[in-house]
Amino acid sequence: MKKFAVILSGCGVYDGSEIHEAVLTMWAIKKNGADYQLFAPDIWQHHVVNHLNGQEMSEKRNVLIESARIARGKIMSLAELNTADFDAFILPGGYGAAKNLSNYAFEGSQLKVLDLLEEKLKSAHQQGKAIGFLCIAPVLGAKIFDGVKLTIGTDAGTNEDLKKIGGKPINAPAGGVVIDAENKIFSTPCYMHDSNIAEIAEGCDNIVREMLEAI
């Protein structure tokens, strides 16, 4: 049975992992006959956002502890991830990818990716493992892997950032998957489009199936 490492960035679209994308990624992995282990970095979130009104809150939360909400407690620190133990790696989107796993939300194309995450994904890439990015997470892929083909949907501003970072942006519809076969890197737009949850499920299913076919 093939095994995915699913890397989360908190719990909630505005300051962590996009919950629909995270849950439907897990669903797609199991649906397609594979298994997964969840990971998240043991770090403080950049900030906490009230998801009811969009306002920043005056409290601190830990990315690993918040991600454990999605994982029902079954999650490990990213520091414990041994890339040799997994066949594929996948990162759901949400602002956590742009605020906790990187600082893209604040620095744009001058972003820096969390050192530990970059180390793990480079290790996986060197071992020829498949790596998938959902929603806004492809900006991390563009930063870590120079010159790779990626999609964030069709948003012109983010496509321009991908170019500046070093990626090769390709437009894709809701549910579509862009494959950089040479690098075994996969991406799908998810909520970068004005998608509904059925379209998110389709995108998660499609990217997982493409990744499994490649491995």
N, C-alpha and C positions, 0 to 999 in steps of 0.2 A: 504494500500500500504506500503510495506516494504521500509525503508529508510536507505541509506548508508551515512556515513561520509567519504568523500574522502580527504585524508591528503596529501597535496603537499609540495614540498621543494624548490620551485623556478621555473625557466622556461628555460629548455635546458639541455641536457644530461650531459654536462661536469661540470656544477656548480649548477644544479637544478633538477627538475623533468624531466624525459624522456617524451617528449611531446606526442609521439605516444602512449605510455602506459597510460598516463593520459587521453588523449582524448578517446581512445578506451575503457578504463574502464568506463568512463561516458556513452559512446555509449552502452556498454554491459548492464549497469544497466538499462537504459531506454528501451532497446530492450527486456529485460526480465521482464518488467512490474513493475519495482521498481523506486524509486526516489533517489536523492542525494543532499547533500550540501557539498560544498568545503570549506576546512580549510587549513590554513598554519600558522606557527609561525611568529610573528611580531619581527623578529630578522635580524641582518645583515648576508648576505651570508659570508661564509668563504673567498671567493674571486670571481672574475668575469673572465670568460674565453671567449676569442674570438673564437666563434664556426667555423669560417672560417679557422683559422690557428692553433688553439689549444693553443695559447699563453695567458698567464695571462695578464689582463689589469689593469691599475692603476686607478681604480675607485671602488666605493662602491655601492652595491645594497641591497635592503631589500627583504627578502624572501617572505613576504606577498604581497608586491607590484609587484614583478616579477611573482608570482603565479597568480595574478589577470589577467595577460595577457591570461593565459590558460582559466581562469574562465569567461572571458569577463566582468570582474568587479564584478561578483556575488560570493563573497568569504568572509569568516569571519576569524577573528583571532582565532588561536587554543585555546587561553585562554578563548574564548567564548563558546567552545564546551561543551555541557552538554551531557554526555554519555548516560544518561537515555532516551534521545530523539531519539536515533538511534538504529536500529536493527543490523547493521553491520558496520565495519570499514575497510577501505582498503587503502593501501599505494603503489602507483606506485613507480618504481625504478628511476634510474638516479643517477649520482654522488651526487646530493643534499641529498639523503638519507645517504650517506657515508661522507658528508662534512658539512651539515647544520643540519640534524636531528640527527647526531652522528659524531664522529670523526674516524670512521672505516678506511677511506682512509689514515689516517696518523698514527693511533695506532694499526691497525690490530685487532687481537684477544683481545687486551687490551682496546678495545673501551669503550667509555662512550656515552650513549644515552641522548639526550636532556631531561632534567628533566621534563619539562612540557609534552612532548610526552609520556614519561614513565608513568607519573601519569595518563594521560588520558587512555592509553591502559590497564594499570592494573585495572583501574576502570571498563572499558568495560568488561574485562575478568572476574572480580569478579561478574559482573551482568549476565554472561553467554552469552555475545554477540559474534557473529562471527567476526573474525579478519583475513584479508587477506594481504599478502605481495607479491609484484612482483619484479622480477629481482634481484637486490642486497639487497633490503629491508629486506629479511629474516634474515640477520645478526642482525638486530635490534630485531626481534622476538626472536632469540636465546639468546640475552643478557637479554631481559626483562623477558622471560618465560623459566625458566631452564628446560632442558630435552625434549623440544618439537621437533616433527618431522617436518623437513623443507626441501625445495629444492632450490638450486641455479643452477640447471641443472646438469652438470657433471664435472665442473672445479675442479681438484684435490686440488689446493691450497686453494680455497675458502671453499671447503668441509672440509679441515683440520682446517681452522679457525673456521668453525661452530662447530666442535668437541671441540676445545679449549675453545670456548665461553660457551659451555654447551648444544648445540643443537644436534639433531640426524639427520645428513644429509642423504637424500635419492635422488638418481639420478632420473631425469625425463627428457623426451624429450621435444622438443619445443611443446608448447600447453598443456603439461601435468600438472596435478595438484596433489600435495601431500596434504593429509588431515590428520591432527591430530584430530581425532574425539572427543577424550576425552576433549581436550582443545578448540575445535572449532576454530582451527587455520589452515589456508589454504595458499598455496604458489604455484607459477608458475614461470618458469625461464625467460620467455620473452627474452630480449636481452643479457642474460648471454650465450645464444646460438647465433650463427651467423644466426639469423632469419630474415625473410622478414616481411613486414608489415602485410601480410595476416596471417602469423603464430602468430604475436603479437595479432591480432584481435581474433584469435582462442583461445589463452591462456587467454585473458581478458574475453571472453565470457564464457569459461569453468569454470574459478574460480568464476565468479559472479554466474553462475548457481548452482555450488556446494554450495556456501555460502547461496543462497536463499533456496535451498533444506534443508539445515541444520537448517534454522530458520523458 
